[in-house]
Amino acid sequence: MLLNSKHKTKQTYMKTLQFNVPTMRGQSLTIQEDILETFYPHFHRHQEAQLMWIKKGKGVLIVEDTLHPF
């Protein structure tokens, strides 16, 4: 946590976990189904593109430096 002395506000920075998506040799697409009460809770990044289909729920998706409510 960082305290901004000029404005007396607290800024919280999230640690980013580097994640390697497991793939099998020769595959260009991996499909994974997660049936959970909550999403993966850690802010992470990886080089691979990630598509998510959310059937039900609400929240905020963080992509780089932008927030996307759903």
C-alpha positions in Angstrom: 0.0 0.0 0.0 1.3 3.5 -0.9 0.3 6.6 0.9 0.2 9.6 -1.4 1.4 12.5 0.9 0.2 15.3 -1.5 -3.5 14.2 -1.5 -3.5 12.0 1.7 -5.0 9.1 -0.1 -4.2 5.4 0.0 -3.4 3.7 -3.2 -3.4 -0.1 -3.3 -1.3 -2.0 -6.0 -2.1 -5.5 -6.9 0.7 -8.0 -7.4 0.5 -9.6 -10.8 1.2 -13.4 -11.0 2.9 -14.5 -14.2 0.9 -17.6 -15.4 1.8 -20.1 -18.1 -1.2 -21.7 -19.7 -0.6 -25.5 -19.9 -0.9 -26.8 -23.5 -0.2 -30.1 -25.1 2.4 -30.3 -27.9 0.8 -29.5 -31.3 -2.4 -28.0 -29.9 -3.3 -24.4 -30.6 -6.5 -24.3 -28.5 -7.3 -25.4 -25.0 -10.8 -25.5 -23.5 -11.3 -25.5 -19.8 -14.6 -25.6 -17.9 -14.7 -24.2 -14.4 -17.8 -24.6 -12.3 -17.1 -22.5 -9.2 -18.8 -20.2 -6.8 -16.2 -17.5 -7.4 -13.6 -16.7 -10.1 -9.9 -17.3 -9.9 -9.1 -14.7 -7.2 -5.5 -13.7 -8.3 -4.6 -10.9 -10.7 -2.6 -12.7 -13.3 -1.2 -12.4 -16.8 -0.1 -14.6 -19.6 0.8 -14.3 -23.3 -2.0 -16.4 -24.5 -5.4 -15.0 -25.5 -8.2 -15.9 -23.1 -11.9 -16.0 -23.9 -14.4 -16.3 -21.0 -18.1 -17.2 -21.2 -19.9 -16.1 -18.0 -23.4 -17.7 -18.0 -24.5 -16.0 -14.7 -23.1 -13.5 -12.3 -21.8 -10.0 -11.9 -18.5 -8.4 -11.2 -15.7 -6.4 -12.7 -13.1 -7.7 -15.2 -9.7 -6.1 -15.0 -7.8 -6.0 -18.3 -4.4 -4.3 -18.0 -5.3 -0.8 -16.8 -9.1 -0.9 -17.6 -12.1 -2.0 -15.6 -15.1 -3.7 -17.4 -18.3 -4.3 -15.3 -20.4 -7.4 -16.3 
